[in-house]
Amino acid sequence: MASIPSIEPLKTFDEYAIGLSNYWGVGNADKDDGLTFFFSKGLRQMRISSGYGTRNIISDAQCQEVLNSIVIPQFKNGEFYPGVRNALLELIKIWNER
């Protein structure tokens, strides 16, 4: 998980998030099973990035649902830490159910 204040020198939030995931080496390279949660309060953007190997466990649709149903409502209420915590707990729950 990372809170991103700026995406410079890159042009898009998605490009930055994916590049940072790759740079950090999240997950196992041979399985491409990483999962990262990025948000920027200042840019008002967020995403959950998953490797191709992770998508067999947690789909992009499930990641988006976590953002829509948990993170966004709590962030709108100024509940940033609970939003992040609850999102991560839900992602772990989904992962363990597979």
PyMOL commands that place a pseudoatom at each C-alpha (Angstrom):
pseudoatom trace, name=CA, resn=MET, resi=1, chain=A, elem=C, hetatm=0, pos=[0.000, 0.000, 0.000]
pseudoatom trace, name=CA, resn=ALA, resi=2, chain=A, elem=C, hetatm=0, pos=[1.204, 3.489, -0.754]
pseudoatom trace, name=CA, resn=SER, resi=3, chain=A, elem=C, hetatm=0, pos=[-0.116, 6.997, -0.415]
pseudoatom trace, name=CA, resn=ILE, resi=4, chain=A, elem=C, hetatm=0, pos=[1.207, 8.994, -3.341]
pseudoatom trace, name=CA, resn=PRO, resi=5, chain=A, elem=C, hetatm=0, pos=[1.578, 12.786, -3.050]
pseudoatom trace, name=CA, resn=SER, resi=6, chain=A, elem=C, hetatm=0, pos=[2.603, 13.314, -6.688]
pseudoatom trace, name=CA, resn=ILE, resi=7, chain=A, elem=C, hetatm=0, pos=[3.047, 11.264, -9.852]
pseudoatom trace, name=CA, resn=GLU, resi=8, chain=A, elem=C, hetatm=0, pos=[5.812, 13.366, -11.365]
pseudoatom trace, name=CA, resn=PRO, resi=9, chain=A, elem=C, hetatm=0, pos=[7.649, 12.773, -13.659]
pseudoatom trace, name=CA, resn=LEU, resi=10, chain=A, elem=C, hetatm=0, pos=[5.051, 10.337, -15.048]
pseudoatom trace, name=CA, resn=LYS, resi=11, chain=A, elem=C, hetatm=0, pos=[1.842, 11.509, -16.695]
pseudoatom trace, name=CA, resn=THR, resi=12, chain=A, elem=C, hetatm=0, pos=[-0.869, 9.240, -15.287]
pseudoatom trace, name=CA, resn=PHE, resi=13, chain=A, elem=C, hetatm=0, pos=[-1.707, 7.855, -11.871]
pseudoatom trace, name=CA, resn=ASP, resi=14, chain=A, elem=C, hetatm=0, pos=[-2.087, 4.337, -13.296]
pseudoatom trace, name=CA, resn=GLU, resi=15, chain=A, elem=C, hetatm=0, pos=[1.318, 4.493, -14.964]
pseudoatom trace, name=CA, resn=TYR, resi=16, chain=A, elem=C, hetatm=0, pos=[2.879, 5.583, -11.685]
pseudoatom trace, name=CA, resn=ALA, resi=17, chain=A, elem=C, hetatm=0, pos=[1.135, 2.887, -9.624]
pseudoatom trace, name=CA, resn=ILE, resi=18, chain=A, elem=C, hetatm=0, pos=[2.043, 0.063, -11.989]
pseudoatom trace, name=CA, resn=GLY, resi=19, chain=A, elem=C, hetatm=0, pos=[5.617, 1.305, -12.344]
pseudoatom trace, name=CA, resn=LEU, resi=20, chain=A, elem=C, hetatm=0, pos=[6.047, 1.529, -8.572]
pseudoatom trace, name=CA, resn=SER, resi=21, chain=A, elem=C, hetatm=0, pos=[4.630, -1.984, -8.087]
pseudoatom trace, name=CA, resn=ASN, resi=22, chain=A, elem=C, hetatm=0, pos=[7.135, -3.298, -10.613]
pseudoatom trace, name=CA, resn=TYR, resi=23, chain=A, elem=C, hetatm=0, pos=[10.000, -1.304, -9.091]
pseudoatom trace, name=CA, resn=TRP, resi=24, chain=A, elem=C, hetatm=0, pos=[9.218, -2.625, -5.611]
pseudoatom trace, name=CA, resn=GLY, resi=25, chain=A, elem=C, hetatm=0, pos=[8.989, -6.174, -6.975]
pseudoatom trace, name=CA, resn=VAL, resi=26, chain=A, elem=C, hetatm=0, pos=[5.634, -6.824, -5.311]
pseudoatom trace, name=CA, resn=GLY, resi=27, chain=A, elem=C, hetatm=0, pos=[4.759, -10.516, -5.377]
pseudoatom trace, name=CA, resn=ASN, resi=28, chain=A, elem=C, hetatm=0, pos=[6.697, -13.361, -6.936]
pseudoatom trace, name=CA, resn=ALA, resi=29, chain=A, elem=C, hetatm=0, pos=[8.147, -12.473, -10.326]
pseudoatom trace, name=CA, resn=ASP, resi=30, chain=A, elem=C, hetatm=0, pos=[7.675, -15.990, -11.713]
pseudoatom trace, name=CA, resn=LYS, resi=31, chain=A, elem=C, hetatm=0, pos=[4.000, -16.052, -10.673]
pseudoatom trace, name=CA, resn=ASP, resi=32, chain=A, elem=C, hetatm=0, pos=[3.184, -12.330, -11.175]
pseudoatom trace, name=CA, resn=ASP, resi=33, chain=A, elem=C, hetatm=0, pos=[1.041, -12.562, -8.037]
pseudoatom trace, name=CA, resn=GLY, resi=34, chain=A, elem=C, hetatm=0, pos=[1.457, -9.129, -6.496]
pseudoatom trace, name=CA, resn=LEU, resi=35, chain=A, elem=C, hetatm=0, pos=[-1.289, -6.855, -5.206]
pseudoatom trace, name=CA, resn=THR, resi=36, chain=A, elem=C, hetatm=0, pos=[-0.864, -3.198, -4.311]
pseudoatom trace, name=CA, resn=PHE, resi=37, chain=A, elem=C, hetatm=0, pos=[-3.277, -0.512, -3.174]
pseudoatom trace, name=CA, resn=PHE, resi=38, chain=A, elem=C, hetatm=0, pos=[-2.405, 3.042, -4.143]
pseudoatom trace, name=CA, resn=PHE, resi=39, chain=A, elem=C, hetatm=0, pos=[-4.196, 6.245, -3.317]
pseudoatom trace, name=CA, resn=SER, resi=40, chain=A, elem=C, hetatm=0, pos=[-3.547, 9.934, -3.452]
pseudoatom trace, name=CA, resn=LYS, resi=41, chain=A, elem=C, hetatm=0, pos=[-5.657, 12.193, -1.302]
pseudoatom trace, name=CA, resn=GLY, resi=42, chain=A, elem=C, hetatm=0, pos=[-4.323, 15.259, -3.111]
pseudoatom trace, name=CA, resn=LEU, resi=43, chain=A, elem=C, hetatm=0, pos=[-4.950, 13.863, -6.590]
pseudoatom trace, name=CA, resn=ARG, resi=44, chain=A, elem=C, hetatm=0, pos=[-8.238, 12.230, -5.489]
pseudoatom trace, name=CA, resn=GLN, resi=45, chain=A, elem=C, hetatm=0, pos=[-7.325, 8.990, -7.239]
pseudoatom trace, name=CA, resn=MET, resi=46, chain=A, elem=C, hetatm=0, pos=[-6.914, 5.386, -6.171]
pseudoatom trace, name=CA, resn=ARG, resi=47, chain=A, elem=C, hetatm=0, pos=[-6.412, 1.945, -7.618]
pseudoatom trace, name=CA, resn=ILE, resi=48, chain=A, elem=C, hetatm=0, pos=[-5.694, -1.601, -6.648]
pseudoatom trace, name=CA, resn=SER, resi=49, chain=A, elem=C, hetatm=0, pos=[-3.083, -3.062, -8.981]
pseudoatom trace, name=CA, resn=SER, resi=50, chain=A, elem=C, hetatm=0, pos=[-2.901, -6.811, -9.333]
pseudoatom trace, name=CA, resn=GLY, resi=51, chain=A, elem=C, hetatm=0, pos=[-0.519, -9.022, -11.239]
pseudoatom trace, name=CA, resn=TYR, resi=52, chain=A, elem=C, hetatm=0, pos=[-1.872, -11.458, -13.810]
pseudoatom trace, name=CA, resn=GLY, resi=53, chain=A, elem=C, hetatm=0, pos=[-1.297, -14.352, -11.408]
pseudoatom trace, name=CA, resn=THR, resi=54, chain=A, elem=C, hetatm=0, pos=[-3.331, -12.581, -8.724]
pseudoatom trace, name=CA, resn=ARG, resi=55, chain=A, elem=C, hetatm=0, pos=[-6.333, -12.111, -10.986]
pseudoatom trace, name=CA, resn=ASN, resi=56, chain=A, elem=C, hetatm=0, pos=[-7.082, -15.828, -10.643]
pseudoatom trace, name=CA, resn=ILE, resi=57, chain=A, elem=C, hetatm=0, pos=[-7.630, -15.153, -6.933]
pseudoatom trace, name=CA, resn=ILE, resi=58, chain=A, elem=C, hetatm=0, pos=[-8.960, -11.584, -6.862]
pseudoatom trace, name=CA, resn=SER, resi=59, chain=A, elem=C, hetatm=0, pos=[-10.476, -10.208, -10.038]
pseudoatom trace, name=CA, resn=ASP, resi=60, chain=A, elem=C, hetatm=0, pos=[-10.231, -6.609, -11.199]
pseudoatom trace, name=CA, resn=ALA, resi=61, chain=A, elem=C, hetatm=0, pos=[-14.012, -6.398, -10.651]
pseudoatom trace, name=CA, resn=GLN, resi=62, chain=A, elem=C, hetatm=0, pos=[-13.610, -7.472, -7.020]
pseudoatom trace, name=CA, resn=CYS, resi=63, chain=A, elem=C, hetatm=0, pos=[-10.849, -4.912, -6.521]
pseudoatom trace, name=CA, resn=GLN, resi=64, chain=A, elem=C, hetatm=0, pos=[-13.068, -2.200, -7.974]
pseudoatom trace, name=CA, resn=GLU, resi=65, chain=A, elem=C, hetatm=0, pos=[-15.946, -3.315, -5.730]
pseudoatom trace, name=CA, resn=VAL, resi=66, chain=A, elem=C, hetatm=0, pos=[-13.704, -2.953, -2.665]
pseudoatom trace, name=CA, resn=LEU, resi=67, chain=A, elem=C, hetatm=0, pos=[-12.878, 0.586, -3.766]
pseudoatom trace, name=CA, resn=ASN, resi=68, chain=A, elem=C, hetatm=0, pos=[-16.514, 1.462, -4.520]
pseudoatom trace, name=CA, resn=SER, resi=69, chain=A, elem=C, hetatm=0, pos=[-18.152, -0.102, -1.484]
pseudoatom trace, name=CA, resn=ILE, resi=70, chain=A, elem=C, hetatm=0, pos=[-15.532, 0.413, 1.221]
pseudoatom trace, name=CA, resn=VAL, resi=71, chain=A, elem=C, hetatm=0, pos=[-12.831, 2.912, 0.391]
pseudoatom trace, name=CA, resn=ILE, resi=72, chain=A, elem=C, hetatm=0, pos=[-14.707, 5.658, -1.423]
pseudoatom trace, name=CA, resn=PRO, resi=73, chain=A, elem=C, hetatm=0, pos=[-17.555, 5.976, 1.120]
pseudoatom trace, name=CA, resn=GLN, resi=74, chain=A, elem=C, hetatm=0, pos=[-15.142, 6.050, 4.049]
pseudoatom trace, name=CA, resn=PHE, resi=75, chain=A, elem=C, hetatm=0, pos=[-12.756, 8.469, 2.356]
pseudoatom trace, name=CA, resn=LYS, resi=76, chain=A, elem=C, hetatm=0, pos=[-15.687, 10.787, 1.579]
pseudoatom trace, name=CA, resn=ASN, resi=77, chain=A, elem=C, hetatm=0, pos=[-16.403, 10.859, 5.326]
pseudoatom trace, name=CA, resn=GLY, resi=78, chain=A, elem=C, hetatm=0, pos=[-12.770, 11.694, 6.074]
pseudoatom trace, name=CA, resn=GLU, resi=79, chain=A, elem=C, hetatm=0, pos=[-12.188, 8.201, 7.488]
pseudoatom trace, name=CA, resn=PHE, resi=80, chain=A, elem=C, hetatm=0, pos=[-8.921, 7.505, 5.691]
pseudoatom trace, name=CA, resn=TYR, resi=81, chain=A, elem=C, hetatm=0, pos=[-7.321, 5.024, 8.090]
pseudoatom trace, name=CA, resn=PRO, resi=82, chain=A, elem=C, hetatm=0, pos=[-10.505, 2.950, 8.557]
pseudoatom trace, name=CA, resn=GLY, resi=83, chain=A, elem=C, hetatm=0, pos=[-11.025, 3.003, 4.781]
pseudoatom trace, name=CA, resn=VAL, resi=84, chain=A, elem=C, hetatm=0, pos=[-7.562, 1.616, 4.127]
pseudoatom trace, name=CA, resn=ARG, resi=85, chain=A, elem=C, hetatm=0, pos=[-7.785, -0.896, 6.977]
pseudoatom trace, name=CA, resn=ASN, resi=86, chain=A, elem=C, hetatm=0, pos=[-11.207, -2.183, 5.974]
pseudoatom trace, name=CA, resn=ALA, resi=87, chain=A, elem=C, hetatm=0, pos=[-10.191, -2.449, 2.326]
pseudoatom trace, name=CA, resn=LEU, resi=88, chain=A, elem=C, hetatm=0, pos=[-7.109, -4.471, 3.201]
pseudoatom trace, name=CA, resn=LEU, resi=89, chain=A, elem=C, hetatm=0, pos=[-9.118, -6.737, 5.504]
pseudoatom trace, name=CA, resn=GLU, resi=90, chain=A, elem=C, hetatm=0, pos=[-11.651, -7.339, 2.724]
pseudoatom trace, name=CA, resn=LEU, resi=91, chain=A, elem=C, hetatm=0, pos=[-8.908, -8.120, 0.211]
pseudoatom trace, name=CA, resn=ILE, resi=92, chain=A, elem=C, hetatm=0, pos=[-7.349, -10.587, 2.654]
pseudoatom trace, name=CA, resn=LYS, resi=93, chain=A, elem=C, hetatm=0, pos=[-10.763, -12.181, 3.214]
pseudoatom trace, name=CA, resn=ILE, resi=94, chain=A, elem=C, hetatm=0, pos=[-11.326, -12.593, -0.528]
pseudoatom trace, name=CA, resn=TRP, resi=95, chain=A, elem=C, hetatm=0, pos=[-7.802, -14.002, -0.955]
pseudoatom trace, name=CA, resn=ASN, resi=96, chain=A, elem=C, hetatm=0, pos=[-8.293, -16.547, 1.848]
pseudoatom trace, name=CA, resn=GLU, resi=97, chain=A, elem=C, hetatm=0, pos=[-11.666, -17.696, 0.531]
pseudoatom trace, name=CA, resn=ARG, resi=98, chain=A, elem=C, hetatm=0, pos=[-10.063, -18.973, -2.692]
for i in range(1, 98): cmd.bond("trace and resi %d" % i, "trace and resi %d" % (i + 1))
show_as sticks, trace
zoom trace
